Amino acid sequence: MKLETAIAIIPARFQSTRLPGKPVIEINGKTLIEHVYRRVQCAESVERILVATDDERIASAVRKFGGEVTMTHFDHKSGTDRLAEAAAHLPPDALVVNIQGDEPLIEPDVIDRAVAAARHRDAQIVTVMTRLTDPAAIADPNRVKVVVDRNGFALYFSRSPIPFGGSSSGTTFLHLGLYVYRVEFLKEFTRLERAPLEIAESLEQLRALEHGFRIRVVEVESESWGIDTPVDLERFKSAVGNKGPSEKDK
């Protein structure tokens, strides 16, 4: 049986409260969005990559390195809404892999494992998590935590440390912002009413749980992290060094 096409979409916007214009910041001769794009290219399961943006500066940077761009409306309230617009003309059973535009260290194997899980069709969304042991990271509200049931389906996501006592029992997991959906569900998801837990935590994925949909969470080993602040940017510059984050990126 032919496998569903997996298409990666990277939403990218120019405005950022803490680091404006970060998609086009250059690190070691490449813009941040190119670093992300090149990592995704290394994933064996991905057949096509689109950068979804409303900003011509980002679009121009992507075209410059030979990437594919789809222009979207400027007034989307979330990255998922932008994703849905970009995916609107794709086949309904195609898999959309949502890659964050500020995750230049995303491991290709993590992408491949998420896509493989999505092909089992036992959940409407697939995402990933990695074990978290650093007490400071566990307490950090910018690090989203997740708890799952015995079958690997999400029970809850939170900015608070969950579960209580998880740091001592090794049961705290960091949610990584990578999602896989089918196009037909992505369209349905953006039509769902925002729900109280989503609003309280400011986490879109809770909308799916509150409306009764299932999220499969794949445990992976990952050291990927997002670039949200100037400190993160300097950290990434140090990681890149003179060779880049991966020899495969060249």
N, C-alpha and C positions, 0 to 999 in steps of 0.2 A: 504494500500500500504506500502510495506517495505521501511523504511527510508534508505537513503544512508549511508554507513559506513563512520564514521568520524575518521580520523587517524591524530594524532598530531605528527608533526615532529619538533624537536628542533635542528636547525643547531648550531654547536659549534666548534669554532676554538681556538687554543692555543695562537696564536699571537694576541696581542692587544697593540696598541701604548701607551695607558695610564695605562693599568693594565695587563701586560703579564701573561698568565697562569690563568686567572681568573676563568675559568670553574672548575678548580680543587683546588681552594683555599677553605680551610675548615673554616666553620663558625658554631660554636656550634655543632661540631661533624659530620657535613655533608658538602660535597663539594657543591659549588654553583650550579653545574649542578643537583645535587640530590635535592636541595631545589626547583628548578624549576620543576623537574620531579614530585615530590610529590604533588605540587600544581595542576599540570595538571591532575594527577590521580584522584583528587577530582571532576573533571568536569564529570557530568553524561552523556554527549553526546559523549565523547571520548571513543572509543573502543580499541584503541591501541596507544602506544607511542613509537616513534623511536628517538634516538639521532643520528644525521648525523654529522660525523666528519671525518677529515683526519689524526687525531693525536692519536697514540696508547695510550698516557698518559690519554687522555680523555676517550677513549674507555675502558681502564682498570678500570678507576674510576666508569664508568657506570655499567660495568659488576659486579663490586664488590658489588654494592647495588641491583643487580638483574634486572637492566634495560636492554632494548634491544637497540643494536647499529647497525647502518649500516655504513660501511666505504665508503668514497667518495674520489674523486681525490683531490689532494692538490692545484691545480692551478685554482680553481674557482674564478671568479672576484667578485662574490656577494653571499650572503646567499641564494638568490632565485635560483641561478644556482645550488648550493649544494642541495637545497630542491628538485629541479626537478630531479636531478640524483637519490636521495633517493626514490623519488616517481615513478620512471620510470616503475617499475614492478607492481604497484598497479592498480586495476581496473580503467578504464578511467572515470567512473562516481563517484568514491569515492571522498569524501571531504577531502582535506588536510588542516589541521589547522597549520599554521606557528606560532610557539611560539618562542619568542626571548630567547636565552640561558642565558641572563643576567637580566631576569625579575622574580626574585624569589617571588615577592608579587602579581603576576597576580591572579586575583580573578576567581575561577572556574565558577561563575555565568556569568562573562563577556565572557568566552569561550563558554558557553552554549548558550548565547544569539546570539553570532556571528554565531554559527553553525545553529541555528534555522532560522536566517535570510537568510543564504545561501541556505537553502532548498526551499525558495520561487522561486529561479531560475530567478530573475529579474535583476541580475547583474552578471558580470563575477568574481568580487572580492567583498568580504565583509570585512570590517574593523570596528574599533570602535573609538569613540572620547569621551572626557569628558570635562566639562566646565572648563575654565581656567580664574582665576581672579587675580592671583598674577602678578603685573606689571613686576617684575624681570623675572619671567618665560615666560611671553609674549614676552619680548625683547630678551630672550635667543635663539640664533640660533640653539642650540642643542635640543630645544623643538620644534617639528614640529607642525605647526598649520594647520587647515583645515577649509574650508568653504563649505557648502552644499546648494543644492537647496531646494525648499519647499517640495519635496518628499523624501528627505534624501539621494540624490545622490551627490557624491563629485563634486564640481566645480573646486577646486584647493587646493593644499598643498603647504606650504611654510615655510621656516625657518624665514622669516620676520613676524612681527606682522600683521595678517590679521583677520578681515577687519580693515581698519583705524577707530579708535574710538571704537574698540570692547571692550576695557577694561572698558569703561564707560557705554556701552550699554548692557554688559553681553552677547555679541555675539562672543566671542573668544573661540575656542575649541582646546584642545590639542589632537593631533592624537596619539593614542596608537598603538605600532607596533605589532599588531596581525592581521593576514590575514587568510581568508578562501577561497580556490579555489577548483574547480574540477581538477582532474589530467589532463584531456585533455586540459583545458585552461592553466594550469601551463606550460605544454610542449610548447604550442603555444606562451605564453608570453616570454619565454626565447629565442625564435627565432626572436622576434621583434627587429628592429633596434633601438638603443638608439636615443632619440630625444632631441632637444635643451633645452627644459625646464627641463627635467630630468638631463641633464648635468649641467645646470646653478645652480639648487638647490641641486644637488647630492641626488635626491630622486627617487628611482626606480618606485614608484607608478605613477609618472607623465608620465611614458612611456605608461601605459595603457590608461590614459586620452588622451594623444596626438595621440594615434592610434584609438581613437573613442570607446573604451570600457567603460563600466559603473562600478563604484565602489559604492556599497551601504555602507553607514556609519551609524552605530548604536550608538545612544547616550547612554552612561552608566555612572553610578557613580563609580569612581575608584580612588584609592589612590596609584596605582602601579607606580613604577618608576624603571628605569634601573640602573645597576651598571656599570658605565663607568670609574670611577676614584677612587683613594684611599679614598677620602672623602665620596663618595657614599658607599664604602665598610664599612667604620666605621659607617655610618648612619644605614646601614642594620644590622650590628652587634648589635647596640643598640636596633633596632626594634625586633630582634630575642629574646634577653634576655635569660632567662633560659628555656622558654617554647616553643620557635620556633614561626614562624610567624602565625601559625594556629594550633589549637589542632588537626585538621584533618590530619595534616602532619605526625603525629606520627604513 
